[in-house]
Amino acid sequence: MDPGDTLEPTTSAHLDTFARDHLPPPEQWPRLPFDLPELNYPDRLNCAAELLGGGHPQRPAFRTPSGDVWTYGQLLARVDRIAHVLTTELGVVPGNRVMLRGPTTPWLAACWLAVLKAGAIAVTVLAQQRPHELTTMGTIARVTHALCDIRSVDDLAGADLPGLRITTYGGDAPDDLLLRITGAPDEPFTAVDTAADDVALIAFTSGTTGRPKGCVHFHRDVLATADTFSRHVLRPREDDVFTGSPPLGFTFGLGGLVIFPMRAGACSLLLEQAGPKQLLPAIADHRVSVLFTAPTAYRAMLTELDGYDTTSLRRCVSAGENLPAATWQAWQARTGLRIINGIGATELLHIFISAADERIRPGTTGLPVPGWQARVVGADGNPVPDGEPGLLAVRGPVGCRYLADPRQREYVRAGWNLTGDTYVRDADGYFRYVARADDMIVSAGYNIAGPEVEDALLRHPDVVETAVVGRPDEARGQVVVAYAVLRPGAPRDPEALRVFLKSELAPYKCPREFVFLDVLPRTATGKLQRFRLRTAVPVQAALGRESSFGGESSPGGGLPTGGGSK
């Protein structure tokens, strides 16, 4: 297929056509090359059915730290029972959006597979997100149902989503999903005959405006990530055991902990708590061979390596933030392992530039993954010479399609996806990260939109003006710093603002430092001078400040990363 071609829409299996009806018009899509034989998918395709058929029924699919093992046969039976409950008792029809929420467990993964097998659309969110965030995402996607771990239901129940039917799992109520499935038919569930381009999932990312964007991905897209990066760069084996820090609400975690191992018929160890302190003993106890986490975690684990047996590891994947050459070299010196660096984006589902083994060059992200194309362009959209910085533009079998969002025109230009990163390509075709080209803050692998935090701060009655920026930090890459102007007479109490924000936003978005100013720095025309706020010394010298350090660490000490984001 010519790289400029796109596939013609096929007959949808969806009865609820909201998602397809709200895709951007085809002329705003990126070009989609399908230039690998394995990407020539049939017109009818259900990705959950494909993934569930990837492993031998007796081989382990999922493990837990407590020692529970789900074989592929057991997983299939449980997924089918959930799909029966969804379609018969809960009234889910193909095309409905189903929100999924909870810690990373086999039951959450099984719910995700069941939703897709039933022809519905999975909207997986983070267990840490608050009612305001859930309200926004649920409203954009018009979710009709939710499957939620009983431990994560309170904030979801507090969201303003009228008519949402919430079904919990893991509790003792008579309508709990796990009790319902004991009475469900003990027979195979026939996968809905979805089209390859029927919507399978909507993944949310926070853009620079702060309002989340729903990234729409098809059934074929789910398999394409496995058939490009995983197949050609990661190259997993059937006997591999995967684990990692990113939750399934991030596409980095969804790919690395569910899609890639299942596509290879391998096993995944699913951790509810996955910080460095949990990863190292998990690797040792369960003989993990493939690890997905962020550079921050690799740095943190370096000081603890001597206490654990990590000799089972053969593949280490890093994404979510830039991987410094020093971190790569230190890890290689201590373990003998070459970290596979990569860049991905929620808009493109997973990693599209990377390199493995002898092709790795520390300090660079790598080369375009087979099946993908990349170039560095100027503001006019034309390629810049090698060695000069510009905007990263990519295209491949998966492309950005925002759900009813005019920002589609910003991300896709002239058939290319513009990721918002500044890169340099060298003469050998390797891509090196320079910086984010927008106001996105990347802290410990999390993507944090400064304007989203600003909007939340402005909901506090004492805050008159605010600006939220990222400041360089050796351990986390960046930390979130909030500058605030308060109403006259209001106490400069950072803890009060921190407590308020924790009720409005996921904890990882809360600033680690609050700086109180009488005025924000602006130009003569009133434009906010963010560059002055990103450097502490000029702000102190020119404006004076009163600050408080501290704040919420990553949930559970973990370092989950955004969908493969920068």
GUNUTOR-645116 format. One line per 8 residues: number of its first residue (from 0); their letters; for each residue x, y, z of C-alpha. Coordinates in Angstrom, 1 decimal. Layout:
N
NUM) A) X Y Z; ...
END
This chain:
566
0) MDPGDTLE) 0.0 0.0 0.0; 1.3 3.4 -0.9; 2.4 5.5 2.1; -0.1 8.2 1.2; -3.0 5.8 1.2; -5.6 5.4 3.9; -8.1 2.6 4.3; -11.7 3.2 3.2
8) PTTSAHLD) -14.1 2.9 6.2; -15.8 -0.5 6.4; -19.2 -1.4 7.7; -19.3 -0.8 11.4; -20.5 -3.3 14.0; -21.4 -0.5 16.3; -25.0 0.1 17.2; -24.1 3.2 19.2
16) TFARDHLP) -22.2 5.3 16.6; -21.3 8.2 18.8; -17.5 7.7 18.6; -17.4 7.1 14.8; -19.7 10.1 14.3; -17.4 12.4 16.2; -14.1 11.4 14.5; -12.4 14.3 12.7
24) PPEQWPRL) -13.1 14.5 9.0; -10.8 12.2 6.9; -9.1 15.2 5.3; -7.7 16.1 8.8; -6.3 12.6 9.5; -2.6 11.9 9.1; -1.5 9.7 6.2; -1.3 6.1 7.3
32) PFDLPELN) 1.4 3.9 5.8; 0.8 0.2 6.0; 4.1 -0.9 4.4; 4.8 -4.1 6.4; 3.1 -7.3 5.5; 2.0 -7.9 9.0; 0.0 -4.7 9.0; -2.3 -5.8 6.2
40) YPDRLNCA) -5.2 -6.7 8.6; -8.5 -8.1 7.4; -11.5 -5.8 7.2; -13.2 -7.6 10.1; -11.1 -7.8 13.3; -11.7 -7.9 17.0; -8.4 -7.2 18.7; -9.4 -8.8 22.1
48) AELLGGGH) -10.2 -12.1 20.4; -6.8 -11.9 18.6; -4.9 -11.2 21.9; -6.8 -13.9 23.8; -5.8 -16.4 21.2; -2.1 -15.6 21.5; -1.1 -18.0 24.2; -1.5 -21.7 24.9
56) PQRPAFRT) -4.4 -22.3 27.3; -2.2 -23.9 29.9; 0.5 -21.2 29.9; 0.4 -18.3 32.4; -1.0 -15.0 31.1; -1.0 -12.9 34.3; 0.7 -13.2 37.7; 0.3 -11.2 40.8
64) PSGDVWTY) 2.8 -10.5 43.6; 0.8 -12.7 46.0; 1.4 -15.7 43.7; -1.9 -15.9 41.9; -1.5 -17.2 38.3; -4.1 -16.8 35.5; -3.5 -19.1 32.6; -4.6 -18.1 29.1
72) GQLLARVD) -7.5 -20.6 29.4; -8.6 -19.2 32.7; -8.3 -15.6 31.4; -10.4 -16.5 28.3; -13.2 -18.1 30.5; -13.3 -15.1 32.8; -13.3 -12.6 30.0; -16.2 -14.4 28.3
80) RIAHVLTT) -18.2 -14.5 31.5; -17.7 -10.7 31.9; -18.7 -10.2 28.3; -21.9 -12.2 28.9; -22.8 -10.0 31.9; -22.0 -6.8 30.0; -24.3 -7.7 27.1; -27.1 -9.4 28.9
88) ELGVVPGN) -27.4 -8.0 32.4; -25.9 -4.6 32.0; -27.3 -3.7 28.6; -24.0 -2.8 26.9; -24.3 -2.7 23.1; -21.5 -2.4 20.5; -20.2 1.2 20.5; -21.1 2.1 24.1
96) RVMLRGPT) -18.3 3.7 26.0; -17.3 1.8 29.2; -15.1 3.5 31.7; -12.6 1.2 33.5; -11.0 2.3 36.8; -8.9 0.6 39.4; -5.4 -0.5 40.3; -3.4 -2.6 37.9
104) TPWLAACW) -4.7 -6.1 38.4; -5.7 -9.1 36.3; -9.4 -8.2 36.8; -8.9 -4.8 35.3; -7.1 -6.3 32.3; -9.9 -8.9 32.0; -12.6 -6.2 32.0; -10.7 -4.3 29.3
112) LAVLKAGA) -10.6 -7.4 27.1; -14.2 -8.2 27.8; -15.4 -4.7 26.8; -13.5 -4.9 23.5; -14.7 -8.5 22.8; -18.3 -7.3 23.4; -17.8 -4.6 20.7; -17.9 -1.7 23.2
120) IAVTVLAQ) -15.2 1.0 23.6; -12.8 1.0 26.6; -12.1 4.3 28.3; -9.5 3.4 30.9; -8.7 6.1 33.5; -6.3 6.3 36.4; -7.3 5.2 39.9; -5.8 8.4 41.2
128) QRPHELTT) -8.0 10.8 39.2; -10.5 13.0 41.0; -14.2 13.6 40.4; -13.6 16.8 38.4; -11.2 15.0 36.1; -13.5 12.0 35.7; -16.4 14.3 35.0; -14.6 16.0 32.2
136) MGTIARVT) -13.4 12.8 30.5; -16.7 11.0 31.0; -18.6 13.9 29.5; -16.3 14.2 26.5; -16.6 10.4 25.7; -20.2 10.3 26.8; -19.6 7.1 28.8; -22.7 5.1 29.6
144) HALCDIRS) -21.3 2.3 31.8; -18.3 1.9 34.2; -16.6 -1.1 35.7; -14.7 0.0 38.8; -12.6 -1.7 41.4; -14.5 -1.3 44.7; -11.4 0.4 46.2; -11.6 3.2 43.6
152) VDDLAGAD) -15.3 3.8 43.4; -15.7 6.8 45.7; -14.3 9.5 43.4; -16.1 8.0 40.4; -19.4 8.0 42.3; -18.7 11.6 43.1; -18.3 12.6 39.4; -21.1 14.6 37.7
160) LPGLRITT) -22.0 12.0 35.1; -25.8 11.6 35.2; -27.1 8.2 34.0; -23.7 6.5 34.3; -24.2 2.9 35.4; -21.4 1.9 37.7; -20.7 -1.8 38.4; -18.0 -2.5 41.0
168) YGGDAPDD) -15.8 -5.5 41.3; -13.9 -7.0 44.3; -16.6 -6.2 46.9; -19.3 -8.2 48.6; -22.4 -6.5 47.3; -24.9 -8.8 45.6; -24.5 -7.0 42.3; -20.7 -7.1 42.4
176) LLLRITGA) -19.3 -8.0 39.0; -17.4 -11.0 40.3; -20.5 -12.4 41.9; -22.5 -11.7 38.8; -20.1 -13.7 36.6; -20.5 -16.8 38.8; -24.1 -17.0 37.4; -23.1 -16.1 33.9
184) PDEPFTAV) -23.2 -18.7 31.2; -20.2 -21.0 31.4; -19.8 -21.0 27.6; -17.7 -19.2 25.1; -18.7 -15.7 24.2; -18.6 -15.1 20.4; -16.6 -11.9 19.8; -18.6 -9.1 18.1
192) DTAADDVA) -17.6 -9.0 14.5; -16.1 -5.5 14.6; -14.5 -3.8 11.7; -10.8 -3.3 11.8; -11.5 0.4 11.9; -14.2 0.3 14.6; -13.2 2.3 17.6; -11.7 0.0 20.3
200) LIAFTSGT) -10.6 2.6 22.9; -10.5 6.2 23.8; -7.3 7.2 25.7; -7.2 10.7 27.3; -4.2 13.0 27.4; -3.9 16.4 28.9; -2.9 18.9 26.2; -1.3 22.3 26.7
208) TGRPKGCV) -4.7 24.0 27.0; -5.4 21.8 30.0; -8.6 20.3 28.7; -8.1 16.5 28.2; -8.2 15.3 24.6; -9.8 12.0 23.8; -7.5 10.0 21.4; -9.5 7.5 19.4
216) HFHRDVLA) -7.9 4.2 18.4; -9.2 1.3 16.3; -9.0 -2.4 16.7; -6.3 -2.6 14.1; -4.3 0.1 16.0; -4.1 -2.0 19.1; -2.4 -4.8 17.1; -0.3 -2.5 15.0
224) TADTFSRH) 1.6 -1.3 18.1; 2.5 -4.9 18.9; 3.4 -5.7 15.3; 5.7 -2.7 14.9; 7.6 -1.8 18.1; 7.1 -5.0 20.0; 7.7 -7.4 17.1; 10.7 -5.6 15.5
232) VLRPREDD) 12.4 -3.8 18.4; 11.5 -5.5 21.6; 11.2 -8.9 20.1; 9.6 -10.7 23.1; 9.6 -14.5 23.6; 6.8 -16.8 24.7; 8.7 -17.6 28.0; 9.1 -13.9 28.9
240) VFTGSPPL) 7.7 -12.4 32.1; 6.8 -8.7 31.7; 6.4 -6.1 34.4; 6.6 -2.4 34.9; 5.5 0.8 36.6; 2.9 2.4 34.2; -0.8 1.7 35.0; -3.2 0.5 32.3
248) GFTFGLGG) -4.7 4.0 32.2; -1.6 5.1 30.3; -1.1 3.6 26.9; 2.6 3.0 27.8; 1.3 0.5 30.4; -1.5 -0.9 28.3; 1.0 -1.9 25.6; 3.9 -3.0 27.8
256) LVIFPMRA) 1.8 -5.0 30.3; -1.1 -6.4 28.3; -0.9 -6.0 24.5; 2.7 -6.9 23.9; 3.0 -9.9 26.2; -0.4 -11.3 25.1; 0.5 -10.8 21.4; 3.6 -12.9 22.0
264) GACSLLLE) 1.8 -15.5 24.2; 4.0 -14.4 27.2; 3.2 -13.6 30.8; 2.8 -10.3 32.6; 3.3 -9.7 36.4; 0.7 -7.0 37.3; 1.7 -4.8 40.2; -0.7 -2.5 42.1
272) QAGPKQLL) 2.3 -0.7 43.6; 5.2 -0.3 41.1; 7.7 2.1 42.4; 11.4 1.3 42.5; 11.1 -0.2 45.9; 8.5 -2.7 44.6; 10.0 -3.3 41.2; 13.3 -4.7 42.3
280) PAIADHRV) 11.9 -7.4 44.7; 9.3 -8.3 42.0; 12.0 -8.8 39.4; 13.9 -11.1 41.8; 11.0 -13.0 43.1; 9.2 -13.6 39.8; 12.2 -13.8 37.5; 11.0 -10.9 35.4
288) SVLFTAPT) 12.7 -10.7 32.0; 11.1 -7.6 30.4; 10.8 -4.3 32.3; 8.9 -1.2 31.3; 9.5 2.0 33.4; 10.7 5.6 33.2; 14.3 7.0 33.5; 13.5 8.2 36.9
296) AYRAMLTE) 12.9 4.7 38.1; 16.1 3.4 36.5; 18.1 6.1 38.3; 16.4 5.3 41.6; 17.0 1.6 41.3; 20.7 2.0 40.7; 21.4 2.5 44.4; 19.5 -0.6 45.4
304) LDGYDTTS) 20.6 -3.1 42.8; 23.1 -4.9 45.1; 20.3 -6.2 47.3; 18.4 -8.0 44.6; 18.9 -10.7 41.9; 18.1 -9.1 38.6; 19.9 -11.6 36.4; 16.6 -12.7 34.8
312) LRRCVSAG) 16.2 -9.4 33.1; 17.0 -9.4 29.4; 15.0 -6.4 28.1; 14.6 -2.9 29.8; 12.4 -0.3 28.1; 12.4 3.4 29.0; 9.9 6.0 27.9; 7.8 8.8 29.4
320) ENLPAATW) 10.7 11.3 29.5; 14.1 11.8 28.0; 16.7 9.1 29.0; 20.0 10.8 29.8; 23.1 9.1 28.4; 24.5 9.1 32.0; 21.6 7.0 33.2; 21.9 4.6 30.3
328) QAWQARTG) 25.6 4.2 30.9; 25.3 3.7 34.6; 22.6 1.0 34.2; 24.6 -0.8 31.5; 27.7 -0.7 33.7; 25.9 -2.2 36.7; 23.7 -4.7 34.9; 25.2 -5.3 31.5
336) LRIINGIG) 21.9 -4.5 30.0; 21.3 -1.9 27.3; 18.1 0.1 28.0; 15.8 0.4 25.0; 14.9 4.0 24.9; 11.8 5.2 23.1; 9.4 8.0 22.4; 5.6 7.5 22.1
344) ATELLHIF) 2.5 9.5 22.5; -1.1 8.8 23.6; -2.1 10.1 20.2; -0.1 7.4 18.5; -0.8 4.8 21.1; 2.8 3.6 21.8; 6.5 3.9 20.8; 7.4 5.0 17.2
352) ISAADERI) 11.2 5.9 17.6; 13.5 3.5 19.3; 16.5 1.2 18.9; 17.7 -2.0 20.5; 20.9 -4.0 21.0; 23.8 -2.9 18.9; 21.8 -0.2 17.2; 21.5 1.8 20.4
360) RPGTTGLP) 23.3 5.1 20.7; 23.2 6.5 24.2; 21.9 10.0 24.3; 19.6 9.5 21.3; 16.1 8.2 21.2; 16.9 6.0 18.2; 15.6 5.4 14.7; 12.0 5.2 13.3
368) VPGWQARV) 10.5 1.9 14.3; 9.8 -0.4 11.3; 6.5 0.6 9.9; 7.0 4.3 11.0; 8.4 7.3 9.3; 9.9 10.4 11.0; 11.5 13.7 10.1; 12.4 17.0 11.7
376) VGADGNPV) 10.6 20.0 10.3; 10.6 23.8 10.6; 7.6 26.1 11.4; 6.7 25.9 7.7; 6.4 22.1 7.8; 9.4 21.5 5.5; 12.3 19.3 6.7; 15.3 21.1 8.2
384) PDGEPGLL) 18.9 20.0 7.5; 20.4 17.2 9.7; 21.9 18.7 12.8; 19.4 21.5 13.1; 16.6 21.5 15.7; 13.0 21.4 14.6; 9.7 19.9 15.3; 9.4 16.1 15.3
392) AVRGPVGC) 6.9 14.8 12.7; 5.9 11.2 12.4; 3.5 8.9 10.6; 2.8 5.3 10.6; -0.1 2.7 10.8; -1.6 4.5 13.8; -2.4 8.2 13.7; -3.9 11.0 15.8
400) RYLADPRQ) -7.7 11.2 15.7; -9.1 13.4 18.5; -12.7 12.9 19.5; -14.6 16.0 18.5; -11.7 18.4 19.2; -10.6 21.3 17.0; -7.0 20.7 18.2; -6.8 18.0 15.6
408) REYVRAGW) -5.7 20.7 13.1; -2.8 21.6 15.4; -1.5 18.0 15.9; -1.9 16.8 12.3; -0.4 19.0 9.5; 0.1 18.0 5.9; -0.5 14.4 6.8; 2.1 14.2 9.6
416) NLTGDTYV) 1.6 14.0 13.4; 3.5 16.8 15.2; 4.2 15.5 18.6; 5.1 18.8 20.3; 8.8 17.8 20.8; 11.9 19.6 19.5; 14.4 17.1 18.0; 17.6 17.0 16.0
424) RDADGYFR) 18.3 14.2 13.4; 21.9 13.4 12.8; 23.6 12.4 9.6; 23.1 8.7 10.4; 19.4 9.1 10.8; 19.3 9.0 14.6; 16.9 11.2 16.4; 18.0 13.2 19.5
432) YVARADDM) 15.6 14.8 21.9; 16.1 18.5 22.7; 13.0 19.8 24.6; 9.3 20.0 24.7; 8.0 22.6 22.2; 5.0 23.5 24.4; 4.1 24.1 28.0; 3.8 20.4 28.9
440) IVSAGYNI) 5.6 19.5 32.1; 7.1 16.0 32.1; 7.8 14.9 35.7; 8.9 11.4 36.7; 7.4 10.2 33.5; 4.0 11.9 34.0; 2.7 14.3 31.4; 1.3 17.3 33.3
448) AGPEVEDA) -0.4 20.2 31.5; 0.4 23.4 33.4; -2.9 25.1 32.3; -4.9 22.2 33.8; -3.3 22.8 37.2; -3.8 26.6 36.7; -7.5 26.0 36.1; -7.8 24.0 39.2
456) LLRHPDVV) -5.9 26.5 41.3; -8.2 29.3 40.1; -11.1 27.5 41.5; -9.7 28.2 45.0; -11.5 31.4 46.3; -8.2 33.0 47.4; -6.3 32.6 44.1; -6.5 35.6 41.8
464) ETAVVGRP) -3.8 34.7 39.3; -1.6 31.8 38.8; 1.0 30.3 36.5; 2.3 26.8 36.6; 5.6 25.8 35.0; 8.1 23.0 35.1; 11.5 23.5 36.6; 14.5 21.2 35.8
472) DEARGQVV) 15.2 18.6 38.5; 18.0 16.1 38.5; 15.9 13.2 39.9; 12.5 13.8 38.1; 13.5 15.6 35.0; 11.1 18.4 35.9; 9.1 19.4 39.0; 5.8 21.3 39.0
480) VAYAVLRP) 6.0 24.8 40.5; 2.9 27.0 41.0; 3.2 30.8 41.2; 0.1 32.4 42.8; -1.2 35.8 43.4; -3.8 35.8 46.2; -6.6 38.2 47.1; -5.6 40.9 49.6
488) GAPRDPEA) -5.5 39.6 53.1; -5.5 35.9 52.2; -3.0 33.8 54.1; -0.1 32.5 52.1; -0.7 28.9 53.1; 0.8 26.4 50.6; -0.6 23.5 52.5; -4.2 24.8 52.1
496) LRVFLKSE) -3.7 25.0 48.4; -2.1 21.6 48.3; -5.0 20.0 50.1; -7.5 21.8 47.8; -5.6 20.6 44.7; -5.5 17.0 45.9; -9.4 17.2 45.9; -9.4 18.5 42.3
504) LAPYKCPR) -6.6 16.6 40.6; -4.7 13.4 40.6; -1.9 13.7 43.3; 0.9 13.5 40.7; -0.2 16.8 39.2; 0.0 18.7 42.5; 2.9 21.2 42.6; 5.9 20.3 44.7
512) EFVFLDVL) 6.5 24.0 45.3; 4.3 27.0 45.7; 5.6 30.5 45.2; 3.5 33.5 46.3; 4.0 36.8 44.4; 2.4 40.2 44.4; 2.3 40.2 40.6; 3.2 37.8 37.9
520) PRTATGKL) 5.9 38.9 35.4; 4.3 40.2 32.2; 5.4 42.1 29.1; 4.2 45.7 28.4; 1.3 44.2 26.5; 0.3 42.0 29.4; 1.6 38.7 28.1; 2.8 36.4 30.8
528) QRFRLRTA) 6.6 35.8 30.8; 6.7 32.2 31.6; 10.4 32.0 30.8; 11.2 34.1 33.8; 9.2 31.7 36.0; 11.1 28.6 34.8; 14.4 29.9 36.2; 14.4 30.5 39.9
536) VPVQAALG) 17.1 33.0 40.3; 15.7 35.8 38.0; 12.3 35.4 39.7; 13.9 35.8 43.1; 16.0 38.8 42.1; 13.3 40.6 40.2; 10.2 39.8 42.1; 10.9 38.5 45.5
544) RESSFGGE) 9.2 35.4 46.7; 7.9 33.3 49.5; 7.8 29.6 48.8; 7.1 26.2 50.2; 8.8 23.0 49.1; 7.3 19.6 49.3; 4.2 18.0 48.0; 2.8 14.8 46.8
552) SSPGGGLP) 5.1 12.1 45.4; 4.1 9.8 42.6; 1.3 7.5 43.8; 2.6 4.7 45.8; 6.1 5.9 45.0; 5.5 4.6 41.5; 6.7 6.1 38.3; 3.9 5.3 35.7
560) TGGGSK) 4.4 7.1 32.4; 2.1 8.7 29.9; 1.4 6.4 26.7; 4.4 6.4 25.7; 4.9 10.2 26.0; 8.1 12.1 25.8
END
